[in-house]
Amino acid sequence: MSSSPKPSSWAAPGFENAQPQHEPILLPIKGQIPPWLSGSLYRTGPGTFRIQPTSSDNSQSKPDVSVSHWFDGLGMNHHFQITTKGEVYYSNRSSSDGRIAQIKQIGQVPGTTFGKQEDPCENLFQKFFTSFVPTPKTTTRPTIGADANTDVSKSFSKRPDNENISVTLSANIPGLSSHNATKSSASTGLRYLVAKTDANRLQILDPDTLKPLELTTYARLDPRLDGQFSAAHSCRDPFTGEYFNYVQKFGQRSIYKVFRARPPLGSEREGTKVKVDILAEIADAPMAYVHSFAITRKYVVLSIWQSDYNVSGASPPQHKDILSSLKPWDPKRDALFYVISREYGGVVAKFKTPTFFTFHAINAYDTPSQSDPSKDTITLDLTYYSTNSILNLLYLDHMRSADPSGESIEIPSARRFILSDITPPHPSTNPDTKSLSIKEAKVEFDISNIELPTIHPQSYSLPYRYAYGTHRAEHNAPGVFTDKIVKIDMKTRTWKTWGAEGYTTGEPIFVPRPRHTGRSSNPNQRNSAGDNTGVTETDEDDGVVLSVVLDGFEQRSMLVVLDAKDLSEVARAEMDRCVPLGFHGLFMGEKVPVVGTMQKARL
């Protein structure tokens, strides 16, 4: 065993450059992987943190270029392929080689950064605000904005790996198929992966090789979707295949455009035309950094927590990085919830609550109101922070630090909000957003200590009981973001954890055990408890949880398979290297789920 690092530096190896691995390698297994667990786990996040610039023959070597914030690490995607024999093959590929080549050439990070760089000298925010430059209607792939160093950027602008897009992954987004993608190229039936970030920028990836194929925006689906920002966490209805997100556009009338992309009825065939509905245009909400949102069977819920951009008039933020563009924290600024009808469109209700911040929605669902069954109540669960101070505590110096006196990252909780007595929409009513009265949201409970949450995929947008996520011990070092996996029982408000000293746990992914009985693809079926849900409580935690875990003692990573019922370890695939600490991923089984009957929409 290698010498043990200090506890406060356990995570530090996870913030170093990754070792490339384009060809799959077989990983040794401890334990036994369930034979039904076959498919692909994809992960995305930063893979390069430090770059050596290119030096001319007659010049001295230039200092390394280092990113300063965790969110600014240059992207890398990872593929863990699990076979029916219980084998695990691993590969990875950088998704930002064009951007890295540009950094090597000019000796600095071009374009936007999330955190403040030591020596920024370009007009940043260009990547996020490329849509201020008109795109010809005949262009199928919106042009990519040039960097300030125009001569250099011209040689890179057409490369599909010239941007840093590595926060979340989606599979087969309707209408975004790349002409470079191979049909059903993976054993899972995947045609393509889409990497997303919190800008209106998308990177299409080959699911087998992880090669970037193309850069595009949501305007490819519909020219109306021309905003600068978007949520990294889109929402996908598991029963209908509908895809939801918003674009945020700065202008004389700065707005959120909440949209839905619908594949043809019961189909996701290659090349089919999708229908895009603008469900709502919201102009009376603060323009904020909104990383995720939620859907129920009837509604979209857009939460505007406090992370407001400091903007005036039609101009986008004019600071050198995102964090510098945010307004100071205002304890009097209420957080807002906008409830939007999926069936008819339009904002049908608004709620407020004392200010807070979050990254992630856990789940949401609607039920008849107890006081008036003709109205609806939405239960909305989020990971809750009392302020947005965490954004400034994810600088790499802090996260690598062994100094116990530093400021601690706040421990988030699962907070349940109740949005009551919503009048269901009617075709003849589409109220003006500004004319709606703002109701008070009720806080039902907090369950401490969960981040990077996940649930059973067939409980999404429906009543549910269990959530899985990462957890952090309060006694740990200030810069530690996560050290355990947690399972929360929303019914009993209890939890259990898995982990060991020196571990840094990645986002857990829940994979249900395949069943031929006891599970319904119909979201309107009620389970034995009478809840309107497509999965019973017995089945809801019947499966495994996958997490990529960094062992700080051994300074190497592993893919861990946990029993979802009790978080006992089933198996692990051991690695000879550190996988950099990333953000999000998805699992695709050998058989892609069949899209159910399309919800009838009246737009």
N, C-alpha and C positions, 0 to 999 in steps of 0.2 A: 504494500500500500504506500502511496506517495505521502509526503509530509502533509499534515492537515493544515489548511489555511485557517486564519482567524475566523470565528463564526460570522463576523460582520462582512467578510469578504468572500463568503461561499459563492455568491452569485457572480463575482467578477469575471470568471472565465466565460460566462454567457454573454459578455459584452466585448468579445474579441472576434476578429475576422474568422469566418468559417472556412474550413477546408473543402474545396469543391469536390463533388462526387457525381459525375454525369452518368457513369455506368452503374447499374444497381449492384450492391454487394449484399451477401447473405449475412444476417446477424445471428450470433449465438443466442439460444433461448434457454431461460431457466423457467421451469414450470411447464405447463401445457396450454397452448392457445386453443380455445374451443373450436371444434371443426366447422361450426356454422359461421365463425367470424372470418369471412373471406371478403376481401375488397381492398380499397385504397384509402389510407388516411393522408390527406394533404394538409400541410402547414405553411403559413407565410409569416414573414416578419423581416427584421433587419438581418443582414448577413455580412455586411462590411461596415466597419466603423472608422478605419484608418487607411489612408491611401497615400502612396509615395508618388509625388509628381514626377513627370518626365523631365530630365535635365538635358540641356544641350551639351555638346562636347566641351565647349569653352566656358561653361558656367559651373559654379559650385552647386552641390546638391541642394535641393530645396527642402524645407522642412515638411514633414508629413502633414497632410490635411486630415483633420479629425472632426467628425461630427460631434456636437455637444449634447444633443438630446436623444433619448432612447427612440423617439418617434422619427428621428432623422437618419437612422441607420439605413444604408442602401440595401434594397430588397433582395431576398432570396426565398425560393420555394422549396419545399421538402416533400418527398413521396415515400411513404411506408406502404409497400405492397404486401398484403397478408394473403397467403395462398390457402387452398383447402387442405393442404398437408400440415398446416400450422407453421409454415416458414414465413419469415419476414425479410423482405429485401428493401434496402434503403438507397435513395439517390437524392441529389439536390442540384439546383442550378440557380445562379445569380439571375435576377430579372432586371438588373440595372447596369449591364456592362457598358452600354452606350454612355450612360451618365458617369460611370466610373472613368471611362476613357476621356471624357471631357474634363473631369476634375484633374486627371493626370496632366492634361495638356495645359490648362489655364491655372492650375495651382490653387483652386478654391472651389467651393461648392456653388454651382450656378443655380439660379431659380430660387423658388421659395424654400424656406426651412420652417419647421414648427417651432423650434427653440432658437434662441439667439446664438449666432456663430461668433467666434472670436474676432473675425476680420471680414464681415460682410461688406461688399462694396458694389453690389449690383442692385438694380431696382427689383426688389423681390415682390412676391405675390403675382408675378407674371404667369406662372403656371396655373394658378387658381383663377385668374381673370382673363384667360385667353378668349372667352366668349365676348369680350368687349370689342374684339376685332371681328367684323362681319364675316360670316362664312357663306360662300355661294350656295344657293339652294341645290345646285346640281352636284355638290360635293357629297359623296356618300360617307366619307370619313373626315370629320371636321379637322381643320388644320391645327397644328400644334404651334402655340405661340413661341416666338424666338426669344432667346435669352439676350441680355444686354450686349454681350460679346457676339455680335451678329456674325462676323466672319467665321468664328469657331463653331457657332451653333448651326450654321448652314450644313456643315458636313455631318452633323448628327441628327438633324431634325426629323429625318424620315426613318430613323431606326426605331423598331418596336420596343427596344430596351433602353430608350433614352430618358425615361422618367422613373421616378421612385414611387411605385404603386404596390404596397405590400402590407395592407392592414387586414382585409378580409378576402375570402374566396367564395365564389358562387359557381354553380354548375349549370350550363346550358340556359343562360338567361334568354328568354324569348326575344327573337329578333336581332341577336348580336352575333350570330354565327360568322366566323371568319372564313373568307374564301381560301385561306391557307390551312384551315383545319381539316383533318381527315375524318371521315364518317365513322362513328362508333369506334374510335381508335383504341379505346381502353376496354379491358374486360368488364368494366362496370357499365358500358354503354355510353360513357361520356363522349361527347363530340368536342367540347372545349371547356376550359375553365376560364373564369373572369376574375382577375384581381381588382380590388376596389380600394379606395381611400376616401378621405373626407372632402375631396374635390370632385368635380364633375369630370373625372378622368378614369378610364377603364383600360385594362391591359388584358388582351385575350391570350391564353396560354394553351400549348399542346399538353394534354393530360398525361401522355406517356413520357415525353422527353422534358417537359416543363419549359420548353423554349418559348419565349415571347413571340407571338405571331403578328400582333397588330395593336395599335393604340387608337382609342376612339372616345366618344362621350355619349351621354344619353340622347343628345340631339340626333344621333343616328337612328334612334327609334322614332323620334318625332322632332321636327325643328323647333317646336315650342319649348323643348326641354334644354334651353340654352343658358341655364344659370351657371354660376361659378363654383358653388359648393354643392355637396350632396352628402347623404349619410353613408358612411362606410358599411353600416349594418342595414342593408335592405331587408324587406320582409317578403317571404315567399309562402303563399298559402299551400299547405301540404296536401289539401284535398282538391283544389281547383287548378293549381299551377299558376295562379295569378301572381304577378311580381309587383311590389310596391316600393316606392321611394319618394323622395322629394328632391327638387333642385332649388337652390337659393340664389336669387338674382338681385344684384345691386343695380340701382338705377334711379331715375326720378321717382319711381314707385317701387321701392325694394320689396320683394315678395318671396314667400315660399310657395312653390308649385308642387302640390302633392299629387302624384300620378300613379296610375296602374297600367301595366302592360299585360294584355290578355292574349294568350295563344289561341288559335282557332279551337272551336268546341271539341274537347276531348282529344286534342292532338298537340304535339310539339314537333311536327315533322320539319325536317331541314328545309329552309327556304320559304316557309309559310309566313304570310304577312300577319303581324301582330296588330292588335287594336290598342291604341294608347288613349286613356281617359285622363284628363286633368280633373281630379276629384275636387280640388279646392285651390284657390289662390288666396293666401293669407298675407295681408299688407299691414295689419295692426299689431303684429308681434315684433318684439325686439329681434334684430338680426344677430344670431348667436351661433356658437360652435355647438352643433347638435349631432352627436355621433351615432345615435340610434333612435328608434321609435317603436311603436307596437301596433298590432292589428288584433281585432276580435272577429267573430263571425259577421258582425254587422258594421263595424266601425274601424276607422284608422284613428289612432291617438298620437298626435304630435305634441310632445312635451318640450316646452321652451324653458329649460332651466337656466341658471345664470352663468353665462360665459359670453357676454355681449361684446360685439365688435364696436370699436370706437370709430363710428362713421358719421359723416355729415352730408346731407344732400344725396346726390347721385354717385358720389365717389366711393369706391371700395376702400378698405383700410390701406393707409399709405405708410405702414411701418415695415421694418426690415424682416419681420418674422411674425408668426401668428400670435405668439404669447405677448409680444409687445403691442399688438393691435387690440388686445382685450381691455375693456374698461376696468377700473378698480372695482373691487367687490363692494356692492351696495346691500347692506342687510335689510333695507326697506323694499327692495325690488322683488315683488312676488314672482314665483314660478307660475307658469301658465300651462294649461292643458287644453288643446283644441281637439274636439271630437268631430270627426268627418264621416258622413254616410258613405258606405261602400256601394249601396244600391242606387242612390239618386245623386250622390255628390253633394257638396256644400257642407259648411260647418254648421252643425246642429246644436252644439253646446260648447260653452267655455267654462273652465274652472280655474281657480287659483289656490295657492298654498304658500306658506312662508318659504322664502328662497332656499335653494339647495343646488347641488351639482351632481351629475352622474355621467358615466359613460354608457351604461348598458341597461336596456329593458330586459327583464327576465321573462315575463309573459303577461298577457292580458286576456280577459274574457268578459262577455256580457251575459247577464241574466235578467229576468224580470224583477223589477223593483218590489221589495216587500210591502212598501206602503201603498203602491199603486201598480199592480201587475201589467197595466197597459203601457207603463213606461219601463225604461231599461236602466240598469245599473252596471257600470264597468268596474271590474277589479283590475287594478294595474300594479304590477310589482316591478320595482326598479332597485338597482344597487345605489345606495344613498350616501352622499358626502355632504357634510354641513357647509363646506365652502369649496371653491375650485383650486385651493392651494396645492393640491396634488399635481397639477399641471407643471408647476415650477419645482417640484421635487423629483421629477423624472429625468433630470439632467444626469448624464452618465457619471460625472464626478461624484455626485451624491449617491448614486446607486452602487458604485464600486467602493465607496468609502468604508474604511474601518474605524472611523471616528464615531464613538457612541454618543457624543454630545450634539450631533447634528439634529436638525428638525425631523421628526418622525412623519412618515406618510400616514395620513388618517386611515383608520380601519373602517371600511365601508360596511353598511348593513343592508339586508333585504328589507325594504320598506314597502308596505302595502297601502296604496291609495284607493279610496272608494269614491267614484264619480256617480252620484245618485240622481235618480228621477230625470232621465233623459227622454224627452219626447221623441218617439220614432219619427223619421221624416215621412213626408207625403209628397206625391208628385207635384202638387200645386204649391208646396212650401219650400223655399230655398232662401232662408233668412240671410240678410246682410250680416257679415261677421261683426261689424262695428255696432250693430243694433242689439246684439245679444247681451243679456245681462250675464255677469260673471258670478258663478256660484262658488261656494267654498268646497274644496275637496277634503274629505275626511281621511285622516291617517289611522289605519286600523291597528297596525303593529309594526315593530322593527325586530328583525332577527339578525344579530350581529355577525359580521365577518364572512362576507362572500364577495367575490369579484370574478370576472370572466365567466358568467353563468351559462348553463345549458340545461335543457330539459328533454324529456322524451319527445321525439319529433311529431308524434301523433297527438300530443297534448297541446301543441302550439295553437294559440288563439282559443283555447278551451279550458274549462276547469281542470285543475291539476293538483297534485300533492307534493311532488318531489322536485327539487332543483339541485344541481351540482355546480361546483365552482372551485375557485382557488381560495385559500385561507391564509391568514398571516398571524403568527403568534405575537401578542402584544409585547413580550419581553425581547423580541428580536431587534436587530440593528435598525437604526432609523431609515436606511435606504432600502431595506428588504421589502419587495413588493408582494411576494408570495412564498410560502414554505410548506403548504399542505393542500390536499384535496378535501373538500367538504361536501357532505350531503345534508341538505336541509329538508325537514319535514314541515311543510306549510300548515299542515293540519294540527299537529301537536306542538309546533314551534320549537322543535328540538333539532339537534344536529349531531353528526359524527364526522370524524376526520381520519385521514390516512396520511402518513408521512414519516420522515425520520430526520434526525439531526443532520444538518448540512444539505438537505434537499431544497431545490428550487423547482416548484411544480408549474407546469404549463397548463393552459386552458384544457379542462376535461371535455371530452366528446362522448356523449352517451350513444351507445349502439344497442338497439333492442334485439332481443333474441327473436329470430323468425318464428312465426306461429301460423298455423292453418286454422286455428280456432281461437276464440276468446278475444280476438282483435278485429275491430271494424274499421273500414275505410270510409264509413259514413259519419260525418261530424254531427249528425242529428240523432244518432243512436244514444240512448241513455244506458249508463252502466248500472251495476247492482245497487249503487248508493243513490241512484236517481239523478246523478249529475249528467248534464248534456255534454258527453265526451265520447271520443272515439277509442278510448282505451280504458280498461278497468284498473282499479287501484292495485289489484293483484299483479297485473301485467306491467304497470307503469314503471316499476323499477326492476323488471326482469330483463337483464341484459348485462352489458359490461361498460365500463368507463375507460377510455383511452387517454393517456396523458404522456407528453414528452417531458421527462424529469431530468434535471441536472444534478448529479451527485457532486457536491462541492469538495468532499474528501478525496474522491477518486479523480475529480476534474474530468469527468466524461458523462455523457448523457445515456438515457435508456428510454425505450417505449414501454410503459407500464400498462398492464391490463388488470383492472380491478373488477370484482363482482359488485354490481351496482346496488345490490340489496344491503350488504354490510361493509363494503369497501375493503374486503379482504383481497390480498394480492393473488391473482390467478397465474400470471406469467409476466415475464419481462424479456424484452429483446435488448441485449446489451450492445453498446457501441464503443468504438475505440477513439472517440473524439467528443468534443463539446458541440452540441447544436446551439447556436446563439438563441438567447431568450426572445421568443417571437410573440405574436399576438393571437391570431385566430386560425381556424382551419375547418375542414369538413371531412366526413367519412362517406364514401360511396360504396355500397355493397355490390356484390357480383351482379345483382339484378336491380336495375333502376326501378323505383316504385312507379306503378302505373298512375297517371294523372286521372283523378276522378271526374265526375260529371261537373261541368262548368257551372258555377253559381250564376243565376240569372241576374244580369245587370241591366238597369233601365236607362243608362246614359246613352 
